[in-house]
Amino acid sequence: MAMEATAIRFAPEEKSWIQSYADFCGKTFSDVVREAVLEKVEDAADLEAYTEALEADDGARFSMEEVMRMAMMAE
């Protein structure tokens, strides 16, 4: 995958702290920052999907036995 460079500004203490963590994990500074940001974005997308699912929820609930019975009838 092609990568693009992006500048991010950190206070010296923040950069040092992130670098220490990266060193401890055997990762690069960029890998640690990239993974953290992507995880944050994925969490936000998951929360949005969950919120939308709750809004669309009609309240119907099925027991495991009912689900198994419906699955067998569908075959």
C-alpha positions as protocol buffer text, in pm:
chain_id: "A"
residue {
  index: 1
  type: MET
  ca { x: 0 y: 0 z: 0 }
}
residue {
  index: 2
  type: ALA
  ca { x: 134 y: 341 z: -92 }
}
residue {
  index: 3
  type: MET
  ca { x: 176 y: 575 z: 202 }
}
residue {
  index: 4
  type: GLU
  ca { x: 161 y: 954 z: 217 }
}
residue {
  index: 5
  type: ALA
  ca { x: 353 y: 1162 z: 466 }
}
residue {
  index: 6
  type: THR
  ca { x: 156 y: 1385 z: 702 }
}
residue {
  index: 7
  type: ALA
  ca { x: 290 y: 1626 z: 961 }
}
residue {
  index: 8
  type: ILE
  ca { x: 147 y: 1605 z: 1312 }
}
residue {
  index: 9
  type: ARG
  ca { x: 265 y: 1835 z: 1588 }
}
residue {
  index: 10
  type: PHE
  ca { x: 330 y: 1699 z: 1936 }
}
residue {
  index: 11
  type: ALA
  ca { x: 467 y: 1866 z: 2245 }
}
residue {
  index: 12
  type: PRO
  ca { x: 817 y: 1732 z: 2315 }
}
residue {
  index: 13
  type: GLU
  ca { x: 694 y: 1539 z: 2620 }
}
residue {
  index: 14
  type: GLU
  ca { x: 414 y: 1379 z: 2417 }
}
residue {
  index: 15
  type: LYS
  ca { x: 652 y: 1278 z: 2140 }
}
residue {
  index: 16
  type: SER
  ca { x: 893 y: 1130 z: 2391 }
}
residue {
  index: 17
  type: TRP
  ca { x: 616 y: 938 z: 2562 }
}
residue {
  index: 18
  type: ILE
  ca { x: 486 y: 797 z: 2231 }
}
residue {
  index: 19
  type: GLN
  ca { x: 838 y: 709 z: 2120 }
}
residue {
  index: 20
  type: SER
  ca { x: 904 y: 526 z: 2448 }
}
residue {
  index: 21
  type: TYR
  ca { x: 585 y: 326 z: 2399 }
}
residue {
  index: 22
  type: ALA
  ca { x: 679 y: 248 z: 2037 }
}
residue {
  index: 23
  type: ASP
  ca { x: 1023 y: 131 z: 2145 }
}
residue {
  index: 24
  type: PHE
  ca { x: 872 y: -87 z: 2416 }
}
residue {
  index: 25
  type: CYS
  ca { x: 635 y: -248 z: 2162 }
}
residue {
  index: 26
  type: GLY
  ca { x: 903 y: -285 z: 1895 }
}
residue {
  index: 27
  type: LYS
  ca { x: 711 y: -58 z: 1659 }
}
residue {
  index: 28
  type: THR
  ca { x: 789 y: 265 z: 1482 }
}
residue {
  index: 29
  type: PHE
  ca { x: 655 y: 598 z: 1600 }
}
residue {
  index: 30
  type: SER
  ca { x: 449 y: 619 z: 1282 }
}
residue {
  index: 31
  type: ASP
  ca { x: 299 y: 272 z: 1333 }
}
residue {
  index: 32
  type: VAL
  ca { x: 188 y: 357 z: 1687 }
}
residue {
  index: 33
  type: VAL
  ca { x: 27 y: 686 z: 1583 }
}
residue {
  index: 34
  type: ARG
  ca { x: -134 y: 534 z: 1271 }
}
residue {
  index: 35
  type: GLU
  ca { x: -281 y: 240 z: 1466 }
}
residue {
  index: 36
  type: ALA
  ca { x: -414 y: 467 z: 1741 }
}
residue {
  index: 37
  type: VAL
  ca { x: -584 y: 703 z: 1497 }
}
residue {
  index: 38
  type: LEU
  ca { x: -735 y: 423 z: 1288 }
}
residue {
  index: 39
  type: GLU
  ca { x: -865 y: 253 z: 1602 }
}
residue {
  index: 40
  type: LYS
  ca { x: -1027 y: 580 z: 1713 }
}
residue {
  index: 41
  type: VAL
  ca { x: -1194 y: 625 z: 1373 }
}
residue {
  index: 42
  type: GLU
  ca { x: -1315 y: 261 z: 1372 }
}
residue {
  index: 43
  type: ASP
  ca { x: -1457 y: 304 z: 1723 }
}
residue {
  index: 44
  type: ALA
  ca { x: -1649 y: 613 z: 1608 }
}
residue {
  index: 45
  type: ALA
  ca { x: -1786 y: 426 z: 1304 }
}
residue {
  index: 46
  type: ASP
  ca { x: -1888 y: 133 z: 1527 }
}
residue {
  index: 47
  type: LEU
  ca { x: -2065 y: 368 z: 1767 }
}
residue {
  index: 48
  type: GLU
  ca { x: -2252 y: 534 z: 1481 }
}
residue {
  index: 49
  type: ALA
  ca { x: -2360 y: 193 z: 1343 }
}
residue {
  index: 50
  type: TYR
  ca { x: -2471 y: 85 z: 1692 }
}
residue {
  index: 51
  type: THR
  ca { x: -2671 y: 406 z: 1739 }
}
residue {
  index: 52
  type: GLU
  ca { x: -2840 y: 359 z: 1401 }
}
residue {
  index: 53
  type: ALA
  ca { x: -2921 y: -3 z: 1488 }
}
residue {
  index: 54
  type: LEU
  ca { x: -3077 y: 104 z: 1818 }
}
residue {
  index: 55
  type: GLU
  ca { x: -3291 y: 362 z: 1640 }
}
residue {
  index: 56
  type: ALA
  ca { x: -3412 y: 95 z: 1393 }
}
residue {
  index: 57
  type: ASP
  ca { x: -3475 y: -165 z: 1666 }
}
residue {
  index: 58
  type: ASP
  ca { x: -3840 y: -277 z: 1665 }
}
residue {
  index: 59
  type: GLY
  ca { x: -3806 y: -447 z: 2004 }
}
residue {
  index: 60
  type: ALA
  ca { x: -3847 y: -803 z: 1872 }
}
residue {
  index: 61
  type: ARG
  ca { x: -3644 y: -1058 z: 2066 }
}
residue {
  index: 62
  type: PHE
  ca { x: -3600 y: -1430 z: 2004 }
}
residue {
  index: 63
  type: SER
  ca { x: -3473 y: -1707 z: 2227 }
}
residue {
  index: 64
  type: MET
  ca { x: -3195 y: -1933 z: 2105 }
}
residue {
  index: 65
  type: GLU
  ca { x: -3449 y: -2212 z: 2060 }
}
residue {
  index: 66
  type: GLU
  ca { x: -3664 y: -1987 z: 1840 }
}
residue {
  index: 67
  type: VAL
  ca { x: -3366 y: -1888 z: 1629 }
}
residue {
  index: 68
  type: MET
  ca { x: -3264 y: -2252 z: 1583 }
}
residue {
  index: 69
  type: ARG
  ca { x: -3621 y: -2346 z: 1488 }
}
residue {
  index: 70
  type: MET
  ca { x: -3638 y: -2060 z: 1233 }
}
residue {
  index: 71
  type: ALA
  ca { x: -3302 y: -2166 z: 1087 }
}
residue {
  index: 72
  type: MET
  ca { x: -3419 y: -2525 z: 1046 }
}
residue {
  index: 73
  type: MET
  ca { x: -3744 y: -2413 z: 881 }
}
residue {
  index: 74
  type: ALA
  ca { x: -3547 y: -2198 z: 634 }
}
residue {
  index: 75
  type: GLU
  ca { x: -3343 y: -2494 z: 511 }
}
